[in-house]
């Protein structure tokens, strides 16, 4: 679902929903239920202002509790305000604000998500306080390892998805063949039932209408024959 009206967006924010930003724009989610919706691109400026205010309030709350991290919130708030003040008739200024916000987002993710993980992977012998470049080379090495592992995982995911797709196609083909066989069986069963019913009627008509008018010795022969035919049909039905 897409939130495409400012009133809907403001109502969700007032209800405690929070904004998230990704490469496609903004999303809004409810922390209580986990429900998530995409925000329309037409509301990007409004969402950016709310997003900046939410981040600022979150960082301000952390500062009041004695938690570090005020700079990131201040930057997000300031840049968010810049975006709301840029004249829509000045595309260069808009692009400038977008670039600043994007790089601030990249730097924030790098320092809060990627860098801590890389630092945790460093061994004692890889840290050189006198030569930071050696430490940086070790960080790059671990980053390449992480990226290679991620690429391998992505390749493996694609492989499994392809195998699942092929399997689903085979299952679909078998289901189609099974349906054809079931249809053919149903047609043959209907034909058999019709033939059996008609044959029984013919045999009954023959026994009642024809045999009584035959010679006595012929009557006995045909009765025996009719009895054997009837047993054949009974065995076929079983």
Rosetta blueprint (number, residue, H / E / L):
1 X L
2 X E
3 X E
4 X L
5 X L
6 X H
7 X H
8 X H
9 X H
10 X H
11 X H
12 X H
13 X H
14 X H
15 X L
16 X L
17 X L
18 X E
19 X E
20 X E
21 X E
22 X E
23 X L
24 X L
25 X E
26 X E
27 X E
28 X E
29 X E
30 X L
31 X L
32 X L
33 X L
34 X L
35 X L
36 X E
37 X E
38 X E
39 X E
40 X L
41 X H
42 X H
43 X H
44 X H
45 X H
46 X H
47 X H
48 X H
49 X H
50 X H
51 X H
52 X H
53 X H
54 X H
55 X H
56 X H
57 X H
58 X H
59 X H
60 X H
61 X H
62 X H
63 X H
64 X H
65 X L
66 X L
67 X L
68 X L
69 X L
70 X H
71 X H
72 X H
73 X H
74 X H
75 X H
76 X H
77 X H
78 X H
79 X H
80 X H
81 X H
82 X H
83 X H
84 X H
85 X H
86 X L
87 X L
88 X L
89 X L
90 X L
91 X H
92 X H
93 X H
94 X H
95 X H
96 X H
97 X H
98 X H
99 X H
100 X H
101 X H
102 X H
103 X H
104 X H
105 X H
106 X H
107 X H
108 X H
109 X H
110 X H
111 X H
112 X H
113 X H
114 X H
115 X H
116 X H
117 X H
118 X H
119 X H
120 X H
121 X H
122 X L
123 X L
124 X H
125 X H
126 X H
127 X L
128 X L
129 X L
130 X L
131 X L
132 X H
133 X H
134 X H
135 X H
136 X H
137 X H
138 X H
139 X H
140 X H
141 X H
142 X H
143 X H
144 X H
145 X H
146 X H
147 X H
148 X H
149 X H
150 X H
151 X H
152 X H
153 X H
154 X H
155 X H
156 X H
157 X H
158 X H
159 X H
160 X H
161 X H
162 X H
163 X H
164 X H
165 X H
166 X H
167 X H
168 X H
169 X H
170 X H
171 X H
172 X H
173 X H
174 X H
175 X H
176 X H
177 X H
178 X H
179 X H
180 X H
181 X H
182 X H
183 X H
184 X H
185 X H
186 X H
187 X H
188 X H
189 X H
190 X H
191 X H
192 X H
193 X H
194 X H
195 X H
196 X H
197 X H
198 X H
199 X H
200 X H
201 X H
202 X H
203 X H
204 X H
205 X H
206 X H
207 X H
208 X H
209 X H
210 X H
211 X H
212 X H
213 X H
214 X L
215 X L
216 X H
217 X H
218 X H
219 X H
220 X H
221 X H
222 X H
223 X H
224 X H
225 X H
226 X H
227 X H
228 X H
229 X H
230 X H
231 X H
232 X H
233 X H
234 X H
235 X H
236 X H
237 X H
238 X L
